[in-house]
Amino acid sequence: MQEINVDKIMEEIREEIEEKGIKNQPLEFADVNLAADFLELPEKYDKDMMHRELVNLNGVWDTSLEELQSNHPLKRAVKKVIQKAVRMVVSSHVAKQVAFNASVVDSINMLNCLARENEELKEEVRQLKEQMKQLNEK
């Protein structure tokens, strides 16, 4: 039978936590370094920026809890116990957040459709103005 070295496993877990940058204390808002340009709102519609942000939003809106993975049997067992405990506490909140995120992303996707329609209508108005100008010159 294989002997289990709990101290070694705990050290590996501590190293993994340190590598991932997880701290013992909860993250405070003051700890989050937000870039100034992130906080600035754009002055006007930017089609390329909108596309980039939509691609990002459509890729990350689902914040469902993911299974914790490990190849080590004891780590896997510990992670499974922790995950079950966490799921019991946060699963309803996570489900509400996922539903909210999906609604927000769907709404923003629809707003993007309106922005594209608006661009098409602006072009049509420009063309009609040009035609009116040409007709008035005759």
N, C-alpha and C positions, 0 to 999 in steps of 0.2 A: 504494500500500500504506500502511496506517495505521501510524504510528509508535507504539510502545508505550513509555510512560514508567513504568519499573519503580519509580522513586523515588516517583512519585505514587501508584501502586498500593499500595506498601508503607505509605505514610503513611495511605491509606484503611483498610488492614487494621489498622494500629496504632490509629487512631481508633475503629474498630469494636470492637476488643478493649477499649479504654478505656471506651467507652460501655457495654459489657456488664459491666464491672467485673471482668474477668479479670486476675489478678495474675501476675507472672513466677514467683513462688514458689508451691509447693503450699499449699493451704489447711490450716491447723492447727486442731485442735479448739478451741483457745483463741480462734480468730478467729470462731467461730460463736457468735452471741449468742442464746442460748435464753431465751425468756421463762419466768419462774418458773411461770406458770400452765400452760405446756405440759408441764412436768415433773411436775406434780401429778396423781395418779390420782384419778378420781372416787370418791366415797364410796359411791354406790349407782347402780344402773342408771338411765340416763336415755334413754328411748326416742328422743327427738328428737336427742340427741347421737349416739346409735348410728346413726340414719338418716343424719345428716350425714356422719359418718365413713365409713360404708359407701359412700355415694355418691362420696366422695372416693377411697377405696381402689379401688373398681371402675373409676374413671376413670384412675388413674395407675399401676396395677400393672405395666403393660408398659413396661419400661425398655429396649426394643430400640434399637439404634443407628438414628438417623434420617439421611437424606441431608442433607448440607450444601448449602444453596442460595445461588446468587449469579447476578446478571444479567451481571456482568462476565466475559468469557471467560477472562482470565488468572486471576482470583480463583477461578473455577469449576474450572479445571485444577489450581491449587494445592490447593484444598480436596479435590478428588477424590484426588489423590496422598496427602495427609495421611490422608484417611478410609480408603483402602485399607491404609495402613501400620497405622493404629490397629485396624482390623477384624482384621487378621492376629493381633495381640497379644491383643485382649480379647474376640473373638467367642465363644469357648467359655465364658468367665466370664460374659458378658452373658446367654448362653442359659441357663446354670445359674441366674443371678439371676432371670431372667424366670420360669423354671419354679418356683423357690422362691416368688416373689411370688404367682404364680397359685395355688399350693397354700395359702398363708397366707390370701389373700383368700377362696378357696372355703371354707376352714375357718371363717373369721370369719363368712361368710354363713350357714353352717350353724349356728353358735352363735347368730346372730341369730334364726334360725328356732326354735331351742330356747327362746330368751328369749320369743318371741311365744307359743309353745305354753305356756310356764310362766305367762305372764300370763293366758291363757285358762283354764288349770287353776285358778289362784288365784281367778279370778272364779267358776268353777264351784263350788269349795269354799266360797267365801263364800255363794253362793246356797243350797247344800245345808245349811250351818250355819244359815242363816236359816230354811229349811224345817223343820229339826229343832227349832229353838227354838219355832217356831209349833206344831208337833205336840206338843211337851212341855207347852205352855201349855194345851192343850185338855183 
